[in-house]
Structure formats: structure tokens, C-alpha cells
Amino acid sequence: ANLPAETQLLLLVAAADPTGDLALLWRAAAHLGIAREMVAPAETAGLVEIDTRVRFRHPLVRSAVYTAATLPNQRRAHTVLAAVTDPELDPDRRAWHRAQAVLGTDEDAAAELEQTAGRARSRGGLAAAAAFMEQAAMLSPEPTRRAIRALEAAHAKHDAGAPESAMALLA
């Protein structure tokens, strides 16, 4: 809380993306108009270490930074991360960040997540596919599409070995 506002925002952006991708953080900083040097107070405070990756001192620090932020600021961080993530090179990460930035429903974001779920399933990531489809269902504004996506999510949850979650979706 004692860090400059720009440093807090950079920390939030770093916390919002679990990969520690330094190039992504710098693109986000540029998009926000924040100088790279604004990460220095967080380094000095021992919260993060910046070298080839962004590393939080402890996973709980990352979690605390993210959960301490307001929901609008969390959405802002994900909006920026979606904007600076290359849709050709990393469509799944972009879709996830875009979905996290949505307030309410958004068919385009839901459709992107549905495609991401398909790619995850094709790679054998059944749990990831289920999570993406569940989020796609929640973001679907039209009831029929929401039901279809929820059914797909339930199938994926069942296939991933989570029958209780599948039943909850079916309900």
C-alpha cells in the first residue's frame, strides 16, 4: 500500500499473469504508459525479483497483490494483458485474460474460450477444457448458447474425473 500507484499497478499486472513473462509485463507497462523503472520500488521492498522472468518472493505475495486489488483494477489488468498478448502466438492466454476482464456477459469472449477449450481438449487437457467451457457458459448472454456450453463443460468435467462438478453444471 505504501508503493507508488504505478508500481502497484505493475505488480497487479504481474500478479494477474501467472507465467512470469517479462516481455508481456513490459508490453503492458508501455500500453499503460508506465516506465519500466516503476517496478524498482517493488524490487527494493523485496516483493518481486526481475531477471529473465517476474518472480514474486512467495506465491502468497502474488495472491495478496491480486486479491487486495479492487475488481475494476483486476479487470483493468486483464484488459491490458489481453490487449498486449499476441492472438496468433498465444490465443489461449489472450482469451483467458479477455474473459477475466469481462463484466457481465460477452459472446465474443465466450466464443474465444470455447475455441480455447477445444484446443485444450485436443492436447489432452481435460480439466483445462472443462474450466474454459464453464467460463464460456457463464459469459454467454444467450440462454441457449449458455445451456449448450454448460452441457459441454459438464461432459468435460466428467471426462476429467470431476463427476460432482459435472452434476452441478447439469443442474
Protein Blocks (a to p, Z undefined) as FASTA:
>chain_A
ZZcfklmmmmmmmmmpmnopaklmmmmmmmnopafklmmmmmmnomaccffbccdfbfkl
mmmmmmmpcfklmmmmmmmmmmmpcfklmmmlmmmmmmmmpgcjafklmmmmmmmmmmmm
mnopamlmmmmmmmmmmmpmblklmmmmmmmmmmmmmmnopaklmmmmmZZ
